Amino acid sequence: MDVALLIAAAAAAGWVDAVVGGGGLVLIPAMLIVQPGLPTATALGTNKLAAVFGTASAAWRYTRHVRIDLRRLIPVFVAALFFSALGATVAVALPTEIFTPIVLVMLVCVGLFVALNPGFGGDASAGARSRVSTIAGLLVAGVVVAFYDGVMGPGTGTFLIISLTALVGTSFLESSAMAKVVNTGTNLGALTVFGLQGNVLWLLGLGLAVANVIGAQIGSHMAIGRGSSFVRWVLLAIVVVMVGKLGYDLIAG
């Protein structure tokens, strides 16, 4: 029963990650429920092991069907790997509690902005931005969001999609494709640090990775087939769930 729950959670996490990110909100609680004594750092590290395979497989599918400029994403991927690892390294010295209210406010603002601007992120609204805006968007994705993923994590995929859509000028679907490439880098960077710290259950993580890849393939296939409007609604749903989860954590203390 416990194994079935983890497999189902890993597949669901892969689906969510492939569409808009936020799969850790599914898999990490499932691991802590099944193994109540599991250290949080170990749950985070094992989740990263499963997620890196899922996001990489989703990135592979997206890049086959969605036109994005992979050349400009290579330095962003490298930066994301480094800054995510840096974030995971300093996470022990930065209590995540200080980030919770900040992330909560940011998510509420993101949710309201997307909900009140139905054209934002649509294929018709996508268009080229200035060089400065594009560089800023890629820097935010590869440095700021990547560092945040290493330190804390929840909402990384959502923040990547929003920053790329707003600053680079891509549609939600294109942003989701680009986010998967960057997110693969952030997952790999954080996983490296967690692995060196001994906070990864390798056998369990590799088993969950199989289910995560299956979920990621289904999610990316649905996103590609249904387009930016589908990504938009899933993004809003995930924002609501994350706001509820972080709000509960803040109140519960």
C-alpha positions as CSV (number, residue, x, y, z in Angstrom):
1,M,0.0,0.0,0.0
2,D,2.8,2.4,0.9
3,V,4.7,1.6,-2.3
4,A,1.5,2.1,-4.4
5,L,1.0,5.5,-2.7
6,L,4.6,6.6,-3.5
7,I,4.4,5.4,-7.1
8,A,1.1,7.2,-7.6
9,A,2.5,10.4,-6.0
10,A,5.6,10.3,-8.1
11,A,3.6,9.9,-11.3
12,A,1.3,12.8,-10.3
13,A,4.3,14.9,-9.4
14,G,5.8,14.2,-12.8
15,W,2.6,15.3,-14.5
16,V,2.3,18.5,-12.5
17,D,6.0,19.3,-13.0
18,A,5.8,18.7,-16.7
19,V,2.9,21.2,-17.1
20,V,3.7,24.0,-14.7
21,G,6.0,22.8,-12.0
22,G,5.2,22.2,-8.3
23,G,5.5,18.4,-8.3
24,G,7.4,18.5,-5.0
25,L,4.2,19.6,-3.3
26,V,2.8,16.1,-4.2
27,L,5.8,13.8,-3.7
28,I,7.5,15.2,-0.7
29,P,4.4,15.1,1.6
30,A,3.7,11.6,0.4
31,M,7.2,10.4,1.4
32,L,6.9,12.0,4.8
33,I,3.5,10.4,5.3
34,V,4.8,6.9,4.4
35,Q,8.0,7.4,6.4
36,P,7.1,9.8,9.3
37,G,10.7,9.7,10.7
38,L,12.3,10.6,7.4
39,P,14.4,13.7,7.7
40,T,13.1,16.6,5.6
41,A,16.4,17.0,3.8
42,T,16.4,13.4,2.8
43,A,12.8,13.8,1.4
44,L,13.9,16.9,-0.5
45,G,17.0,15.1,-1.9
46,T,15.1,12.0,-2.9
47,N,12.5,14.1,-4.6
48,K,15.2,15.9,-6.6
49,L,16.5,12.5,-7.8
50,A,13.1,11.5,-9.1
51,A,12.3,15.0,-10.5
52,V,15.6,15.4,-12.4
53,F,14.6,12.4,-14.6
54,G,11.0,13.6,-15.0
55,T,11.9,17.2,-15.9
56,A,14.7,16.0,-18.3
57,S,12.2,13.7,-20.1
58,A,9.6,16.5,-20.3
59,A,12.2,18.9,-21.6
60,W,13.1,16.3,-24.3
61,R,9.5,16.0,-25.4
62,Y,8.9,19.7,-25.4
63,T,12.0,20.5,-27.5
64,R,10.8,18.0,-30.1
65,H,7.4,19.7,-30.5
66,V,7.7,23.4,-29.3
67,R,10.0,25.8,-31.1
68,I,12.4,27.4,-28.6
69,D,16.0,28.7,-29.0
70,L,18.1,26.0,-27.2
71,R,21.3,27.9,-27.9
72,R,20.4,30.8,-25.6
73,L,19.2,28.3,-22.9
74,I,22.6,26.5,-22.6
75,P,24.2,29.3,-20.5
76,V,21.0,29.6,-18.5
77,F,21.1,25.9,-17.8
78,V,24.7,26.1,-16.6
79,A,23.9,29.1,-14.4
80,A,20.8,27.3,-13.0
81,L,22.9,24.3,-12.1
82,F,25.4,26.4,-10.3
83,F,23.1,28.7,-8.4
84,S,20.7,26.0,-7.4
85,A,23.7,24.1,-6.0
86,L,24.7,27.3,-4.2
87,G,21.2,27.7,-2.8
88,A,21.2,24.1,-1.5
89,T,24.6,24.6,0.1
90,V,23.6,27.8,2.0
91,A,20.1,26.5,2.8
92,V,21.3,25.2,6.2
93,A,22.2,28.7,7.2
94,L,19.0,30.3,5.9
95,P,15.9,29.2,7.6
96,T,13.2,28.6,5.0
97,E,10.6,30.1,7.4
98,I,11.8,33.6,6.4
99,F,11.0,32.9,2.8
100,T,7.5,31.5,3.4
101,P,5.6,34.9,3.8
102,I,7.6,36.4,0.9
103,V,6.8,33.5,-1.5
104,L,3.2,33.5,-0.3
105,V,2.7,37.1,-1.2
106,M,4.5,36.6,-4.6
107,L,2.2,33.6,-5.4
108,V,-0.9,35.6,-4.6
109,C,0.2,38.5,-6.8
110,V,1.1,36.0,-9.6
111,G,-2.3,34.3,-9.3
112,L,-4.2,37.6,-9.3
113,F,-2.3,38.9,-12.3
114,V,-2.8,35.8,-14.4
115,A,-6.5,35.5,-13.4
116,L,-7.2,39.2,-14.2
117,N,-5.3,39.2,-17.5
118,P,-6.8,36.4,-19.5
119,G,-4.7,37.3,-22.6
120,F,-1.4,37.1,-20.7
121,G,0.6,34.1,-21.8
122,G,-1.7,33.3,-24.8
123,D,-0.2,32.5,-28.2
124,A,-1.7,35.8,-29.5
125,S,0.0,37.9,-26.8
126,A,3.4,36.3,-27.2
127,G,6.0,38.5,-29.0
128,A,9.5,39.7,-29.0
129,R,10.7,41.8,-26.1
130,S,13.7,44.2,-26.0
131,R,17.2,42.7,-25.7
132,V,17.4,44.1,-22.1
133,S,14.1,42.5,-21.1
134,T,15.0,39.2,-22.6
135,I,18.4,39.1,-20.9
136,A,16.7,40.1,-17.6
137,G,14.2,37.3,-18.0
138,L,16.9,34.7,-18.6
139,L,19.0,36.0,-15.7
140,V,16.0,35.8,-13.4
141,A,15.4,32.2,-14.5
142,G,19.0,31.1,-14.3
143,V,20.1,32.9,-11.2
144,V,17.3,34.1,-8.9
145,V,14.7,31.4,-9.4
146,A,17.5,28.7,-9.5
147,F,19.0,29.9,-6.2
148,Y,15.5,29.9,-4.7
149,D,15.0,26.3,-5.9
150,G,18.1,25.2,-4.1
151,V,17.1,27.1,-0.9
152,M,13.4,26.3,-0.7
153,G,11.8,25.0,-3.9
154,P,8.0,25.3,-4.0
155,G,6.7,27.2,-7.0
156,T,10.0,27.1,-8.9
157,G,8.3,26.0,-12.2
158,T,5.6,28.6,-11.8
159,F,8.1,31.4,-11.2
160,L,10.1,30.3,-14.2
161,I,7.1,30.3,-16.5
162,I,5.9,33.7,-15.3
163,S,9.3,35.4,-15.5
164,L,9.9,34.0,-19.0
165,T,6.5,34.9,-20.2
166,A,6.6,38.4,-18.9
167,L,10.2,39.3,-19.7
168,V,11.1,37.1,-22.7
169,G,7.7,37.4,-24.4
170,T,7.0,33.7,-24.9
171,S,3.6,32.1,-24.6
172,F,2.8,29.9,-21.6
173,L,3.5,26.8,-23.7
174,E,6.8,28.1,-24.9
175,S,7.7,29.3,-21.4
176,S,6.8,25.8,-20.0
177,A,9.1,24.2,-22.5
178,M,12.0,26.6,-21.6
179,A,11.3,26.2,-17.9
180,K,11.7,22.4,-18.2
181,V,15.2,22.9,-19.6
182,V,16.2,25.3,-16.8
183,N,14.4,23.3,-14.1
184,T,16.5,20.2,-15.2
185,G,19.5,22.3,-14.3
186,T,18.2,23.5,-11.0
187,N,17.2,19.9,-10.0
188,L,20.6,18.5,-11.0
189,G,22.5,21.2,-9.1
190,A,20.5,20.7,-5.9
191,L,20.7,16.9,-6.3
192,T,24.5,17.1,-6.4
193,V,24.6,18.9,-3.1
194,F,22.0,16.7,-1.4
195,G,23.9,13.6,-2.7
196,L,27.2,14.8,-1.3
197,Q,25.5,15.5,2.0
198,G,24.1,12.0,2.1
199,N,20.5,13.2,1.9
200,V,19.4,11.0,-1.0
201,L,17.7,7.5,-0.8
202,W,19.1,6.4,-4.2
203,L,17.3,3.1,-4.6
204,L,13.9,4.6,-3.7
205,G,14.6,7.7,-5.7
206,L,15.4,5.7,-8.9
207,G,12.3,3.7,-8.5
208,L,10.2,6.8,-8.1
209,A,12.0,8.3,-11.1
210,V,10.4,5.7,-13.4
211,A,6.9,6.7,-12.3
212,N,7.9,10.4,-12.4
213,V,9.0,10.0,-16.0
214,I,5.7,8.4,-17.0
215,G,3.8,11.2,-15.4
216,A,6.0,13.8,-17.1
217,Q,5.5,12.3,-20.5
218,I,1.7,12.3,-20.1
219,G,1.8,15.9,-18.7
220,S,4.0,17.3,-21.5
221,H,2.0,15.4,-24.1
222,M,-1.3,17.0,-22.8
223,A,0.3,20.5,-22.6
224,I,1.6,20.3,-26.1
225,G,-1.7,19.0,-27.4
226,R,-3.9,21.5,-25.6
227,G,-1.8,24.6,-25.8
228,S,-1.2,27.7,-23.6
229,S,-4.8,27.9,-22.3
230,F,-4.5,24.5,-20.7
231,V,-1.1,25.5,-19.1
232,R,-2.7,28.7,-17.9
233,W,-5.5,26.9,-16.0
234,V,-3.3,24.3,-14.5
235,L,-0.9,27.1,-13.4
236,L,-3.7,28.9,-11.7
237,A,-4.8,25.7,-10.0
238,I,-1.3,25.0,-8.7
239,V,-0.9,28.6,-7.5
240,V,-4.1,28.1,-5.4
241,V,-2.8,24.9,-4.0
242,M,0.6,26.4,-3.1
243,V,-1.0,29.4,-1.5
244,G,-3.1,27.1,0.6
245,K,-0.2,24.9,1.6
246,L,2.2,27.8,2.4
247,G,-0.6,29.7,4.2
248,Y,-1.3,26.6,6.4
249,D,2.4,26.2,7.1
250,L,2.6,29.9,8.1
251,I,-0.4,29.7,10.4
252,A,0.5,26.3,11.9
253,G,4.0,27.6,12.7
